[in-house]
């Protein structure tokens, strides 16, 4: 293992180091700053606005502007896609991420973004549905079986939770029964289904296109 690289840097062909080094000059004032990061540098995979901020300060700031959609994933087979879905949920600023089934899940694909998300565990899909309905959140599953609505033409609820099954079998029977509805993503090729993490990203971005505020500075496009 190359010790010079941050373990969460996903691009081996990228720069040798990510982030920034120790703060140069007088330290900035503010409770959001982490003295260890100021002293030693911030090599985390975070946007520029959060450089040198503590984990707690970043989460608190994200909490002031989280979106109204949730993401839930069934976890029966320790699917590698779960971590990737969590990472995408962080990028689109989901309200919460829910893991249904096994409490332990493969975090490698999350690239430590789960630290900035509210991640809840539910033993069963029924428990998830009960939790969401108490908050007036609609539970929609992705299922490409006949009878599912088309994501491309449906009106997404603003307060919604997208539920995804495991790669291969898809949603469990219990999940289909617990959902308030299901949707499918239009496909035109020969494959029967698309990757679960890709489907999750498409669903989340559909919500962003419909409801997210793109007029301010909160929508990050690669700048500071």
Beta strands, then each sheet from edge to edge (+ up, - down):
strand 1: 69-75
strand 2: 97-101
strand 3: 119-122
strand 4: 138-142
strand 5: 149-150
strand 6: 160-164
strand 7: 181-184
sheet 1: 3+ 2+ 1+ 6+ 4+ 7+ 5+
end
